[in-house]
Amino acid sequence: MAEDDYMSDAFIQALEEQSKPKAKSANAKRRKPRATHLPQAKKRHVLEQEQRDKGLQTQLSASNKGFRMLKAMGYKGGSLGKTNEGIVEPIDVSVKTDKSGLGTAAIRLQQQQQDLSRARQAQADTQRQQEALVEQFAKRQQQLQQQKADERDLFKAQRACHQLDTAIGLDEPTRASFWPAVKETAQELPETDELPMETEPPPMLDVAMELATILKYLRSEHCYCFYCGTSLASDQELQTLCPGVSRFDHDN
C-alpha cells in the first residue's frame, strides 16, 4: 500500500488531533499549583522601628525645620547653651510598643530584681545548711574516733592497773571499773519452779572520765605513766621525766 500523501486531508487531520490538548484527569484537576516562594512583606512595627532608627541616626541638616528655627535664633551648630556646654544630639526617643500602662516596666523590673535577690538568698541559705551538715558529720566522725581510741586506752589501762595492783598484793580493785570486767561462768541453777530474779545491768561508764580517773590513780599510787609505759621510783621523778598526763602531751 502506498504511503499517505503529506498534503492529503487525512494527514492534516491526524496532525490536528495530535496538537489538541488532552483532557485533564480528576486528580490533575484537584492538584493545586505549586506556590512560588515570594519574599514576605515586613510587618508594620518592624518597618516603623527601622524608619525610626534610621531617622535617629541621621544628623540634623540645614533643611530641617527645627534646625532652621534654631539658626534663626542664633544657633551656629555644636553644643547648646550660652557656654556651649549643652547636648549636641537630640534627646533619644524611647517608643512604647506594648499595651501595658505607664510605669509598669519599672515595677516589673523591680519585681524581677526582688525575685532574683530572694533566689540568691535561698541558694545561700541552702549552701550554708549543707556546709553545716558537713561540719556536723565531720565533728561526729571525729567524736566517734576519739571515743574508740579512749575505749582502747581504757581497756589497756585497766589491764595495767590489774597487773600493778596484784603485784603489790591486792586481791580486789580500789574501784570495780579499775580492773577489766571478768566474765562469770554459768552455774547450774537448782531445780525449782521459781524464776530467777533479774539483775540490773551495770551502769554505762563515761569512757573519757573513767580513763582520766584510772590514769590519775596509776600515777599517784604506782608512779606509772600509761603513755610512757614505765613505772618510776618516785612521784618527783615521774613529774620530771614524764612530759605530761595526756596523750597530747606525749605526742607533742
C-alpha positions in Angstrom: 0.0 0.0 0.0 1.3 3.4 -0.9 2.1 5.9 1.9 -0.4 8.7 2.5 0.5 12.0 0.9 1.6 14.6 3.3 -0.7 17.1 1.6 -3.7 14.9 1.9 -6.7 15.6 4.2 -6.1 12.5 6.3 -2.5 13.5 7.1 -3.6 17.1 8.1 -6.4 15.8 10.3 -4.1 13.5 12.1 -1.7 16.4 12.9 -4.6 18.5 14.2 -5.7 15.7 16.5 -2.2 15.4 18.0 -1.9 19.1 18.6 -5.2 19.3 20.6 -4.7 19.5 24.5 -5.6 16.3 26.3 -8.4 16.3 28.9 -7.1 16.6 32.5 -7.9 13.8 34.9 -9.7 14.3 38.1 -6.5 14.0 40.2 -4.8 16.6 38.0 -7.7 19.0 38.4 -7.6 18.6 42.2 -3.8 19.1 42.3 -3.0 22.6 43.4 -0.4 24.6 41.6 2.9 25.0 43.4 3.2 28.2 45.3 6.2 30.3 44.4 8.4 31.4 47.3 7.8 35.1 47.3 9.6 37.4 49.9 7.3 38.1 52.8 6.4 41.7 53.5 7.8 43.1 56.7 5.3 43.8 59.5 4.3 47.3 60.3 6.0 47.6 63.6 9.3 46.3 62.1 9.1 48.9 59.4 8.3 51.6 61.9 11.3 50.6 64.0 13.6 50.6 61.0 12.5 54.1 59.9 12.8 55.4 63.5 16.3 54.1 63.9 17.3 55.5 60.5 15.9 58.9 61.4 17.6 59.0 64.8 20.9 58.1 63.3 20.7 60.9 60.7 22.1 64.2 61.9 20.0 67.3 61.5 20.7 69.2 58.3 20.0 72.7 57.2 16.8 71.5 55.5 15.3 70.5 58.9 12.6 72.9 60.1 13.7 72.8 63.7 17.3 73.4 62.7 16.3 76.4 60.7 14.4 77.8 63.7 17.4 77.4 65.9 19.6 79.0 63.3 17.3 82.0 63.2 17.7 82.4 67.0 21.5 82.5 66.6 22.4 78.8 66.8 25.6 78.2 64.8 26.0 74.4 65.4 27.7 72.4 68.1 26.5 72.3 71.7 23.6 74.2 73.1 23.7 76.8 75.8 25.5 80.1 76.2 28.8 78.5 77.1 28.3 75.6 74.6 28.1 73.0 77.4 24.7 71.5 76.4 23.9 68.5 74.4 24.8 68.1 70.7 22.5 65.3 69.6 18.7 65.4 70.1 17.2 63.6 73.1 16.8 59.9 72.4 13.3 58.7 71.8 12.0 55.7 73.7 8.9 54.4 72.0 6.4 52.4 74.0 5.4 49.4 71.9 3.4 47.2 74.4 -0.1 47.7 75.8 0.8 48.0 79.5 0.3 51.1 81.5 2.9 53.8 82.2 5.4 52.8 84.9 4.7 49.1 84.7 8.1 48.4 83.1 9.8 49.9 86.2 7.6 47.9 88.5 8.2 44.7 86.5 12.0 45.3 86.7 11.8 45.9 90.4 9.8 42.7 90.9 12.4 40.7 88.8 15.2 42.1 90.9 13.4 41.2 94.1 12.8 37.6 92.8 16.5 37.4 91.9 17.5 38.6 95.3 15.2 36.0 97.0 16.5 33.2 94.8 20.1 34.1 95.6 19.3 34.3 99.3 17.6 30.9 99.2 20.7 29.5 97.4 23.0 31.0 100.0 20.9 29.6 102.9 20.9 26.1 101.3 24.6 26.3 100.9 25.1 27.3 104.5 22.8 24.4 105.6 24.8 21.9 103.6 28.1 23.3 105.0 26.7 23.0 108.5 25.6 19.4 107.9 29.0 18.5 106.5 30.7 20.2 109.5 28.4 18.3 112.0 29.1 15.0 110.2 32.9 15.6 110.4 32.6 16.5 114.0 30.5 13.4 114.8 33.1 11.2 113.0 35.9 12.8 115.0 34.0 12.2 118.2 33.4 8.5 117.3 37.1 8.1 116.5 38.1 9.7 119.8 35.6 7.5 121.7 37.0 4.3 120.1 40.6 5.5 121.0 39.5 6.2 124.6 37.9 2.7 124.8 41.1 1.0 123.7 43.1 3.1 126.1 40.7 2.4 128.9 41.0 -1.4 128.4 44.8 -1.2 128.3 44.8 1.0 131.4 42.6 -1.5 133.2 44.9 -4.3 132.4 47.9 -2.3 133.6 46.1 -1.4 136.8 45.2 -5.0 137.4 48.8 -6.2 137.0 50.2 -3.4 139.2 47.6 -3.9 141.9 48.1 -7.7 142.0 51.9 -7.2 142.1 51.6 -5.4 145.4 49.2 -8.0 146.9 45.8 -6.5 146.2 43.0 -9.1 145.7 40.3 -6.6 144.7 40.4 -3.3 142.8 40.0 0.0 144.5 37.1 0.6 142.2 35.3 -2.0 140.2 36.0 -0.1 137.0 39.8 -0.1 137.6 40.2 -3.7 136.5 38.9 -5.4 133.4 35.4 -7.0 133.7 35.7 -10.7 134.3 33.0 -12.9 132.6 31.5 -15.2 135.2 31.0 -18.8 134.2 27.4 -20.0 134.0 26.4 -22.1 137.1 23.8 -24.7 137.1 20.6 -23.5 138.6 18.8 -25.6 141.2 15.7 -27.3 140.1 12.9 -25.1 141.3 9.7 -23.7 140.0 10.6 -20.1 141.0 12.0 -17.9 138.3 15.4 -16.4 139.0 15.5 -12.7 140.0 16.5 -10.3 137.2 19.6 -8.3 138.0 20.0 -4.7 136.8 22.7 -4.2 134.1 25.8 -2.2 135.2 25.6 1.5 134.5 27.2 2.9 131.4 30.6 4.5 132.1 31.8 7.8 130.7 34.8 6.4 129.0 36.9 9.7 128.9 36.2 10.5 132.6 36.9 6.9 133.7 40.1 6.8 131.7 41.3 10.1 133.3 40.4 8.6 136.8 42.4 5.4 136.2 45.4 7.3 134.8 45.4 9.6 137.8 45.3 6.5 140.1 48.2 4.9 138.3 50.4 8.0 138.6 49.5 8.6 142.3 49.6 5.0 143.6 52.2 3.3 141.3 54.1 6.2 139.8 53.2 4.7 136.5 52.7 6.7 133.3 50.3 4.9 130.9 51.6 6.7 127.8 55.2 6.3 128.7 54.6 2.7 129.7 57.1 2.8 132.6 57.0 2.9 136.4 59.4 5.3 138.1 60.8 5.3 141.6 59.1 8.4 143.0 56.5 10.9 142.2 59.1 13.6 141.8 61.0 11.5 139.2 57.7 11.0 137.4 57.0 14.7 137.3 60.5 15.4 136.0 60.8 12.7 133.3 57.2 12.4 132.1 56.1 15.1 129.6 52.5 15.2 130.8 49.4 13.4 131.8 47.6 13.2 128.4 48.3 11.7 125.0 48.6 15.2 123.5 51.5 16.0 125.8 53.3 12.9 124.8 52.6 13.3 121.0 53.9 16.8 121.0 
